[in-house]
Amino acid sequence: MLIITLLLGLLSVVLLIYLLLKMAKLTEDVSQKLDDNADNLSDQVSYQLDLAQKDQVLALNNQINRLQNDLYTQLNDIRDVLHQSLNENRDRSDQRLEIINRNLTNSVKEMQESNEKRLEEMRTNLAKSLESLI
């Protein structure tokens, strides 16, 4: 009986050592799995953050392109308005210059006619004076 008790005790000790070793191995495996899962989760979070950042950059680029197009359109509109205004001002200036040119031409003609009349009167007076002297 003592032998059986000793054998059972020895078997219990061997079984206890085996179970302790198995528990240590399982603890190590669980720890390794937890580390792997933490790494996997970290990689997934990094990927999701990178993806979200890329989406934000793309959205910002789209918004910048839209604003750039709006600005280009507005600048073209302003340029067209300025061009039209400058053309209208040039046309008005051309009209004023034309009127001034006509007025000057008329004034010069009137002065020439007046000078021709005076010259004719002077010739007539000179001829009369010469006749009276002769």
C-alpha positions as CSV (number, residue, x, y, z in Angstrom):
1,M,0.0,0.0,0.0
2,L,2.8,2.3,0.8
3,I,4.2,1.6,-2.6
4,I,0.9,2.4,-4.3
5,T,0.7,5.6,-2.3
6,L,4.3,6.5,-3.2
7,L,3.5,5.7,-6.8
8,L,0.4,7.8,-6.7
9,G,2.3,10.6,-5.0
10,L,5.1,10.3,-7.6
11,L,2.5,10.2,-10.4
12,S,0.8,13.2,-8.8
13,V,4.1,15.1,-8.7
14,V,4.9,14.2,-12.3
15,L,1.4,15.2,-13.4
16,L,1.7,18.4,-11.4
17,I,5.1,19.2,-13.1
18,Y,3.6,18.3,-16.5
19,L,0.6,20.5,-15.8
20,L,2.8,23.4,-14.6
21,L,5.0,23.1,-17.7
22,K,1.9,23.0,-19.9
23,M,0.5,26.0,-18.1
24,A,3.7,27.9,-18.6
25,K,3.7,27.0,-22.3
26,L,0.1,28.1,-22.6
27,T,0.8,31.4,-20.8
28,E,3.7,32.0,-23.2
29,D,1.5,31.1,-26.2
30,V,-1.2,33.4,-25.0
31,S,1.3,36.2,-24.4
32,Q,2.7,35.7,-27.9
33,K,-0.8,35.7,-29.4
34,L,-1.6,38.9,-27.5
35,D,1.5,40.6,-28.8
36,D,0.7,39.4,-32.4
37,N,-2.9,40.7,-32.0
38,A,-1.6,44.1,-30.6
39,D,0.8,44.4,-33.6
40,N,-2.0,43.5,-36.0
41,L,-4.3,46.0,-34.4
42,S,-1.5,48.7,-34.5
43,D,-1.0,48.0,-38.2
44,Q,-4.7,48.2,-38.9
45,V,-5.0,51.5,-37.0
46,S,-2.0,52.9,-38.8
47,Y,-3.5,51.8,-42.1
48,Q,-6.8,53.4,-41.3
49,L,-5.1,56.6,-40.2
50,D,-3.1,56.7,-43.4
51,L,-6.2,56.0,-45.5
52,A,-8.1,58.8,-43.6
53,Q,-5.2,61.2,-44.1
54,K,-5.1,60.4,-47.9
55,D,-8.8,61.0,-48.1
56,Q,-8.4,64.3,-46.4
57,V,-5.5,65.3,-48.7
58,L,-7.6,64.3,-51.7
59,A,-10.6,66.3,-50.4
60,L,-8.3,69.4,-49.8
61,N,-6.9,69.0,-53.3
62,N,-10.4,68.9,-54.8
63,Q,-11.4,72.0,-52.8
64,I,-8.3,73.8,-53.8
65,N,-8.9,72.9,-57.5
66,R,-12.5,74.1,-57.2
67,L,-11.4,77.4,-55.6
68,Q,-8.7,77.8,-58.2
69,N,-11.2,77.3,-61.0
70,D,-13.6,79.8,-59.4
71,L,-10.8,82.3,-59.0
72,Y,-9.8,81.8,-62.7
73,T,-13.4,82.4,-63.8
74,Q,-13.7,85.5,-61.6
75,L,-10.4,86.9,-62.9
76,N,-11.6,86.3,-66.5
77,D,-14.8,88.1,-65.8
78,I,-13.0,91.0,-64.3
79,R,-10.6,91.1,-67.3
80,D,-13.6,91.1,-69.7
81,V,-15.3,93.9,-67.7
82,L,-12.0,96.0,-67.7
83,H,-11.5,95.3,-71.4
84,Q,-15.1,96.4,-72.2
85,S,-14.7,99.5,-70.0
86,L,-11.4,100.4,-71.7
87,N,-12.9,100.0,-75.1
88,E,-15.8,102.2,-74.2
89,N,-13.5,104.8,-72.8
90,R,-11.3,104.6,-75.9
91,D,-14.4,105.0,-78.1
92,R,-15.5,108.1,-76.2
93,S,-12.0,109.5,-76.3
94,D,-11.9,108.9,-80.1
95,Q,-15.2,110.7,-80.5
96,R,-14.0,113.7,-78.4
97,L,-10.8,113.8,-80.5
98,E,-12.8,113.7,-83.7
99,I,-15.0,116.6,-82.4
100,I,-11.8,118.6,-81.4
101,N,-10.3,117.8,-84.8
102,R,-13.4,119.1,-86.7
103,N,-13.5,122.2,-84.5
104,L,-9.9,122.9,-85.2
105,T,-10.3,122.3,-88.9
106,N,-13.2,124.6,-89.0
107,S,-11.3,127.3,-87.0
108,V,-8.3,127.0,-89.3
109,K,-10.6,127.3,-92.4
110,E,-12.3,130.4,-90.8
111,M,-9.0,131.9,-90.0
112,Q,-7.7,131.3,-93.5
113,E,-10.8,132.8,-95.0
114,S,-10.6,135.8,-92.7
115,N,-6.9,136.2,-93.5
116,E,-7.7,136.0,-97.2
117,K,-10.4,138.7,-96.9
118,R,-8.0,141.0,-94.9
119,L,-5.3,140.3,-97.4
120,E,-7.7,141.2,-100.3
121,E,-8.8,144.3,-98.4
122,M,-5.1,145.3,-97.8
123,R,-4.4,144.7,-101.5
124,T,-7.4,146.8,-102.5
125,N,-6.3,149.6,-100.1
126,L,-2.8,149.4,-101.3
127,A,-3.9,149.6,-104.9
128,K,-6.1,152.6,-104.1
129,S,-3.2,154.2,-102.2
130,L,-0.9,153.6,-105.1
131,E,-3.5,155.0,-107.6
132,S,-4.0,158.1,-105.5
133,L,-0.2,158.6,-105.4
134,I,0.2,158.3,-109.1
